[in-house]
Amino acid sequence: MATKITHLGNSGFMVETPDVFLIFDYYIDPAHSVKKALEHHPDKPVVFFVSHIHEDHYNKDIFNLAQSHKRLYVLPDELPGRDVRDDIPADWMRPGDDISVGSINVRAFDSTDRGVSYLVTMPDGYRIFHAGDLNNWHWKEESTDSEVHKAAEAFTVIVNNIAEVAPKIDVVFFPVDVRLGSCCAEGAEQFLKAINVGNFFPMHFNGDYDMACDFEDYKIPEDIRKRTVMYCLHKPGQTAEIN
């Protein structure tokens, strides 16, 4: 399936397929990519996904976007109900939920922070995963051995659950947060080892992308490097096309 991926900012991405726009964790869009895309495709429906309520993943402005389009919202159950008007078409999800949004299947997995992560399966079987804040969150230089072990254990349980349902995923958006220092890519490395990823997009690097996009430094086997295409969309508005 031909897809166009546009980076919006932080962990925000827009995925355009021939039939639909999927917008994940809209927070900022300084390049006005969403507005421009919707103007060019006034008849294409839009599905907004929010993984959790952290302010760098969620902006209430999403409910004012695409009002002339057919639009749907997939939201974590932690989102304040007062933010969502009664006339807004929304599905609320918690880890383990499995729903159909039109002809698209959405499954919510747990997170090691707030909210959920999303596995989206298109009608033709094409799979897209947005991790939200799912990651192996620890600081090797600061965390205790116990904290490192606990973080790794919680993360491994969730990744194994995802791999059991989806051993192969076509597009993955995953945090590689350079604030974690030398272990910033550990979660990504483990995810790539556990699941056959076709196209990998690091996110959540807050503009400091050099380390996050230093893919040669990722500790992954050569066979994974050959099977996975790695992208570095570090500026809002940057795009990649996948055929």
C-alpha positions in Angstrom: 0.0 0.0 0.0 1.4 3.4 -1.0 1.7 5.7 2.1 3.0 9.2 2.6 4.4 9.9 6.1 4.7 13.5 7.3 6.4 14.5 10.6 4.3 17.1 12.4 6.5 17.7 15.6 7.7 15.6 18.5 5.7 12.4 18.2 3.1 13.7 15.8 2.8 12.1 12.4 0.3 12.1 9.5 0.0 9.0 7.5 -1.8 9.4 4.2 -3.0 6.4 2.3 -5.1 6.4 -0.9 -8.3 6.2 1.2 -7.7 8.0 4.5 -5.6 10.3 6.7 -4.3 8.9 10.0 -3.0 11.6 12.4 -1.2 10.4 15.5 -0.4 12.5 18.6 -1.0 15.9 17.0 0.6 18.5 19.3 2.1 21.1 17.0 2.2 21.5 13.2 4.3 24.6 12.5 4.6 23.6 8.8 0.7 23.5 8.6 1.0 20.1 6.9 -2.4 18.9 8.1 -4.2 22.0 6.9 -2.6 21.8 3.5 -3.2 18.1 3.1 -6.9 18.4 4.0 -7.4 21.3 1.7 -6.0 19.2 -1.2 -8.2 16.2 -0.3 -11.6 17.6 0.8 -13.3 14.2 0.5 -10.8 12.0 2.2 -11.8 10.9 5.8 -9.5 11.6 8.8 -8.9 9.5 11.9 -7.1 11.2 14.8 -5.3 9.1 17.4 -4.3 10.3 20.8 -2.0 8.0 22.8 -2.1 9.9 26.2 -2.6 13.3 27.8 0.9 14.6 28.0 0.9 18.1 26.5 3.6 17.1 23.9 1.2 14.4 22.6 -2.2 16.0 22.9 -3.6 19.3 21.8 -7.4 20.0 22.1 -7.2 21.8 18.8 -7.6 18.4 17.1 -11.4 18.8 17.7 -11.4 22.0 15.6 -9.6 20.4 12.7 -11.1 18.7 9.6 -14.6 19.9 10.4 -15.6 19.7 6.8 -14.3 16.2 6.5 -15.7 12.9 7.7 -13.6 12.5 10.9 -13.2 10.1 13.7 -11.2 10.2 17.0 -9.5 7.3 18.8 -8.8 8.4 22.3 -7.3 6.9 25.5 -9.8 6.5 28.3 -7.7 8.8 30.5 -8.6 11.8 28.4 -10.9 14.2 30.2 -14.4 13.7 29.0 -15.0 17.5 29.2 -12.6 18.0 26.3 -14.9 16.0 23.9 -18.2 17.4 22.9 -21.1 15.0 22.6 -21.3 15.5 18.9 -17.7 14.4 18.3 -17.4 10.9 16.9 -15.0 9.2 19.3 -14.0 5.8 20.4 -12.4 5.4 23.8 -9.7 2.8 24.3 -7.7 1.2 27.1 -5.0 -1.5 26.8 -6.4 -4.7 25.4 -9.3 -3.1 23.6 -9.9 -4.0 19.9 -12.2 -2.0 17.8 -13.2 -1.3 14.2 -13.1 2.2 12.9 -14.8 1.9 9.6 -12.8 -0.8 7.7 -9.7 -0.2 9.9 -8.9 -2.3 12.9 -7.4 -0.7 15.9 -5.9 -2.5 18.9 -4.6 -0.7 22.0 -1.6 -2.0 23.9 -0.2 -0.9 27.2 2.4 1.8 27.7 5.3 2.1 30.2 4.1 5.7 30.8 0.7 7.1 30.3 -2.1 6.0 28.1 -1.8 3.4 25.3 0.1 2.5 22.2 -1.8 1.7 18.9 -1.6 -1.0 16.4 -3.6 0.0 13.3 -4.4 -2.7 10.6 -5.7 -1.4 7.3 -8.2 -3.4 5.2 -5.4 -4.9 3.1 -3.5 -6.1 6.2 -1.0 -3.2 6.2 0.0 -2.5 9.8 1.1 0.7 11.4 2.2 1.0 15.1 2.5 4.2 17.1 4.2 3.6 20.4 3.0 6.8 22.2 5.3 6.8 25.2 5.9 3.1 25.3 9.6 2.7 25.8 12.3 1.2 28.0 12.5 4.4 30.1 15.7 4.5 32.2 18.9 6.5 32.6 21.9 4.2 32.8 24.0 7.0 34.2 21.4 7.8 37.0 19.0 4.9 37.4 19.7 2.2 40.0 20.1 -1.4 39.0 16.7 -2.2 40.4 15.1 0.7 38.4 16.8 -0.5 35.2 15.6 -4.1 35.8 12.1 -3.0 36.5 11.9 -0.7 33.5 13.2 -3.5 31.2 10.8 -6.1 32.6 7.7 -3.9 32.1 8.8 -3.0 28.6 9.6 -6.6 27.6 6.1 -7.8 28.7 4.4 -5.3 26.5 6.7 -5.9 23.5 6.1 -9.6 23.7 2.4 -9.1 23.7 2.7 -6.9 20.6 4.9 -9.5 18.9 2.5 -12.3 19.6 -0.3 -10.4 17.8 1.8 -8.7 15.1 5.1 -10.4 14.4 5.5 -8.2 11.4 4.6 -4.5 11.2 5.0 -2.3 8.1 5.5 1.1 9.7 6.6 1.8 13.3 6.8 5.2 15.1 8.9 4.8 18.3 10.5 7.0 20.9 14.3 7.5 20.8 14.6 10.2 23.4 18.2 11.6 23.5 17.6 12.7 27.1 18.2 9.1 28.1 21.8 9.5 27.1 23.8 6.5 26.0 20.8 4.1 26.3 18.4 6.3 24.3 17.9 3.6 21.6 17.7 0.6 23.8 13.9 0.4 23.6 14.0 0.8 19.9 16.7 -1.9 19.5 14.7 -4.4 21.5 11.5 -3.6 19.6 13.3 -4.1 16.3 14.8 -7.4 17.4 11.4 -8.7 18.6 9.3 -7.7 15.6 9.9 -7.7 11.9 9.6 -3.9 11.1 9.5 -2.8 7.5 9.9 1.0 8.0 11.1 2.6 11.3 10.7 6.2 12.3 12.3 7.5 15.5 10.4 10.2 17.4 10.2 12.1 20.6 13.7 13.5 20.3 12.6 17.1 20.8 14.7 18.5 17.8 18.0 17.0 19.0 18.0 14.3 16.4 21.7 13.5 15.7 21.9 10.6 18.3 18.4 9.4 17.6 19.1 9.1 13.9 22.6 7.6 14.2 21.3 4.3 13.0 24.7 2.8 12.5 25.1 3.0 16.3 22.0 1.0 16.9 22.9 -2.4 18.4 21.0 -4.6 16.1 22.1 -7.6 14.0 22.9 -7.2 10.3 19.8 -9.1 9.2 17.6 -6.5 10.9 19.5 -3.7 9.2 18.8 -5.3 5.8 15.1 -5.9 6.4 14.2 -2.5 8.0 14.3 0.9 6.3 15.2 3.6 8.8 14.0 7.2 8.3 15.0 10.4 10.0 12.2 12.9 9.7 13.4 15.5 12.2 11.9 18.7 10.9 8.1 19.5 10.9 6.8 19.1 7.4 9.4 16.5 6.3 7.9 13.6 4.4 8.7 10.1 3.3 6.9 8.0 0.7 6.6 4.3 1.1 5.4 2.0 -1.8 
